[in-house]
């Protein structure tokens, strides 16, 4: 493999002249430029992008850290991140922590070793830890947080408005006449806590006792956990007419459990959820609060790159992004109030 010294000898010029031609710096006569370019082509010389980047104190690389890259939401954010990065000539490294705090710490250490210019990380419990952010900030690595529900004051954060989402979904079910509600969710989820807060706000505003809301926390985040949690809800003999599942994975487990117990949707139980990866392809299709992951991923990526390139220098702030309620056939009216399936309703 040819080196810059080989190119200089072949062209009969100094290494500095070759460097000036490659990097577009300094004044080099057209004659010498031609000789250098001919030597580069003849020797098939390929400058080391990484070495050049280190010399300039910029690697033109980003890192994307998530607890589960197979999660459809995180994958959608990755698609938009890589698209924006490619447009602006950056490479993206992806780290999947598996939700393990130790793996998250090791990933941060690896990110530092790679000397990336910036990091997009999921604001989930394993990654949204101030001590991890401090490691990056001390090395002047720009950081933007996305998704999850945990904001960090020292960085830009793009979060879903979970409280308003829970409120909107509960208002819709109340308008259909539902009163006794089951909420199936992970036990330690900050997003679930915020959604429940919004659900309770809707009940209080409607003058309905919040005791009509029955929560069913489960220990994990899997479809199996949701299936078993739904069986628990059914066996509790609480006469709920509507069930809200935490996300797509949960609604898959919930619908399977209801079917196995001979309960039809929406004839026996109305079902709704948060997310839009599989809800349109379920049968029946599931009413959901939907996310525009790719749009938010693009906004977060642009913000990160603007900070890296000194095009944005305002104080870090948290932006809350609204979700949209998409009504589908999984919910039925139990009063005269009825909204046709597939009607899109803006946030209230």
Residue pairs with C-beta under 8 A, 6 or more apart in sequence:
1 46
2 43
2 44
2 45
3 45
4 15
4 18
4 19
4 22
4 45
4 47
5 15
6 43
6 45
7 18
7 36
7 39
7 40
7 43
7 45
8 14
8 15
8 17
8 18
8 39
10 39
10 42
10 43
11 17
11 18
11 32
11 35
11 36
11 38
11 39
12 35
13 32
13 35
13 36
16 26
17 28
17 32
17 36
18 36
18 39
19 25
20 26
20 27
20 28
21 28
21 32
21 33
21 36
21 37
22 36
22 40
22 47
23 52
28 36
39 45
49 60
50 59
53 59
53 60
53 61
54 115
58 117
58 308
59 114
59 115
59 116
59 117
60 89
60 90
60 91
60 117
61 90
61 91
61 92
61 93
61 114
61 115
61 116
61 117
62 81
62 85
62 90
62 91
62 92
62 93
62 116
62 117
62 118
62 119
62 120
62 301
62 304
62 305
63 92
63 93
63 94
63 95
63 107
63 111
63 114
63 116
63 118
63 119
63 120
64 77
64 78
64 81
64 92
64 93
64 94
64 95
64 119
64 120
64 121
65 95
65 97
65 104
65 107
65 108
65 111
65 119
65 120
65 121
65 122
65 127
66 74
66 77
66 78
66 94
66 95
66 96
66 97
66 121
66 122
66 124
66 127
67 74
67 96
67 97
67 98
67 99
67 104
67 122
67 124
67 126
67 127
68 74
68 96
68 98
68 99
69 75
69 78
69 94
69 96
72 248
72 275
72 277
72 278
72 293
73 147
73 275
73 277
73 291
73 293
74 122
74 147
76 293
76 294
76 297
77 120
77 146
77 147
77 293
77 294
77 296
77 297
77 300
78 92
78 94
78 297
79 294
79 297
80 293
80 294
80 295
80 296
80 297
80 298
80 301
81 92
81 120
81 297
81 298
81 300
81 301
82 92
83 298
84 297
84 298
84 301
84 302
84 305
85 91
85 92
85 301
85 305
88 305
90 117
90 305
93 111
93 114
93 116
95 107
95 110
95 111
97 103
97 104
97 107
97 126
97 127
99 124
99 125
99 126
99 221
100 126
101 126
101 129
103 126
104 126
104 127
104 129
104 132
105 132
108 132
108 135
108 136
109 135
111 119
111 136
111 141
112 135
112 136
112 139
112 141
116 141
117 141
117 142
117 308
118 141
118 142
118 143
118 144
118 304
118 305
118 307
118 308
119 136
119 141
119 142
119 143
119 144
119 304
120 143
120 144
120 145
120 146
120 300
120 301
120 304
121 127
121 128
121 143
121 144
121 145
121 146
122 128
122 145
122 146
122 147
122 148
123 145
123 146
123 147
123 148
123 149
123 150
123 151
123 152
123 157
123 159
124 147
124 148
124 150
125 148
125 150
125 188
125 190
127 148
128 145
128 148
128 150
128 152
130 152
130 154
133 143
133 152
133 154
133 155
136 143
137 143
137 154
137 155
142 304
142 307
142 308
143 155
143 304
144 155
144 156
144 157
144 158
144 300
144 301
144 303
144 304
144 307
145 151
145 152
145 155
145 156
145 157
145 158
145 159
146 157
146 158
146 159
146 296
146 297
146 300
147 158
147 159
147 160
147 293
147 296
148 159
148 190
148 191
149 159
149 160
149 162
149 189
149 190
149 191
149 193
149 194
150 190
151 157
151 159
151 318
153 316
154 316
155 316
156 300
156 303
156 304
156 307
156 316
156 317
156 318
156 319
157 316
157 317
157 318
157 319
158 296
158 299
158 300
158 303
158 318
158 319
158 321
159 318
159 319
159 320
159 321
160 191
160 291
160 320
160 321
160 323
161 320
161 321
161 322
161 323
162 191
162 194
162 195
162 198
163 194
163 195
163 197
163 198
163 201
164 198
164 320
164 322
164 323
164 347
165 195
165 198
165 274
165 289
165 322
165 323
166 194
166 195
166 196
166 197
166 198
166 199
166 201
166 202
167 198
167 199
167 201
167 202
167 348
168 198
168 202
168 289
168 323
168 325
168 345
168 347
168 348
169 195
169 198
169 199
169 244
169 272
169 274
169 287
169 289
169 325
170 181
170 198
170 199
170 201
170 202
170 203
170 244
171 202
171 206
171 348
172 272
172 287
172 325
172 327
172 331
172 339
172 345
173 181
173 242
173 244
173 270
173 272
173 331
174 202
174 203
174 206
174 208
175 337
175 339
176 242
176 270
176 331
176 332
176 333
176 334
176 335
176 337
176 338
176 339
177 333
177 334
177 335
177 336
177 337
178 241
178 242
178 270
178 334
179 208
179 212
179 241
180 212
180 214
180 238
180 239
180 240
180 241
180 242
181 199
181 212
181 213
181 214
181 240
181 241
181 242
181 243
181 244
182 214
182 215
182 216
182 233
182 238
182 240
182 242
182 243
182 244
183 192
183 195
183 196
183 199
183 213
183 214
183 215
183 216
183 243
183 244
184 216
184 218
184 226
184 229
184 230
184 233
184 243
184 244
184 245
184 246
184 250
184 254
185 192
185 195
185 196
185 215
185 216
185 217
185 218
185 246
185 250
186 192
186 217
186 218
186 219
186 220
186 221
186 225
186 246
187 217
187 218
187 219
189 221
189 246
191 246
192 217
192 246
195 244
195 246
195 274
196 213
196 215
199 213
199 244
200 210
200 213
203 209
203 210
203 212
203 213
204 210
214 233
214 236
214 238
214 240
216 229
216 230
216 232
216 233
216 236
217 229
218 225
218 226
218 228
218 229
219 225
221 249
222 249
222 253
223 249
223 250
223 252
223 253
223 256
224 253
225 250
225 253
226 245
226 246
226 249
226 250
226 251
226 252
226 253
226 254
226 257
227 253
227 254
227 256
227 257
228 253
228 257
229 250
229 253
229 254
230 243
230 253
230 254
230 257
230 258
231 257
231 261
233 240
233 243
234 257
234 258
234 261
234 263
240 269
241 269
241 270
241 334
242 269
242 270
242 271
242 272
242 331
243 254
243 258
243 269
243 270
243 271
243 272
244 271
244 272
244 273
245 251
245 253
245 254
245 271
245 272
245 273
245 274
246 273
246 274
247 273
247 274
247 275
248 273
248 275
248 276
248 277
248 278
248 279
250 273
251 271
251 273
251 275
251 278
251 279
251 282
251 286
251 288
252 278
252 282
254 271
255 265
255 271
255 282
255 286
258 264
258 265
258 268
258 269
258 271
263 269
265 271
265 284
265 330
266 284
266 329
266 330
266 331
266 332
267 332
270 287
270 330
270 331
270 332
270 334
271 286
271 287
271 330
271 331
272 286
272 287
272 288
272 289
272 330
272 331
273 279
273 286
273 287
273 288
273 289
274 288
274 289
274 291
274 323
275 288
275 289
275 290
275 291
276 288
276 290
276 291
276 326
279 285
279 286
279 287
279 288
279 290
279 326
279 328
280 328
282 330
284 328
284 329
284 330
285 328
285 329
285 330
285 341
286 328
286 330
287 325
287 326
287 327
287 328
287 330
287 331
288 325
288 326
288 328
289 323
289 324
289 325
289 326
290 323
290 324
290 325
290 326
291 323
292 321
292 324
296 321
299 319
303 312
306 312
307 313
322 347
323 347
324 344
324 345
324 346
324 347
325 344
325 345
325 346
325 347
326 342
326 344
327 339
327 340
327 341
327 342
327 343
327 344
327 345
328 341
328 342
329 341
333 339
339 345
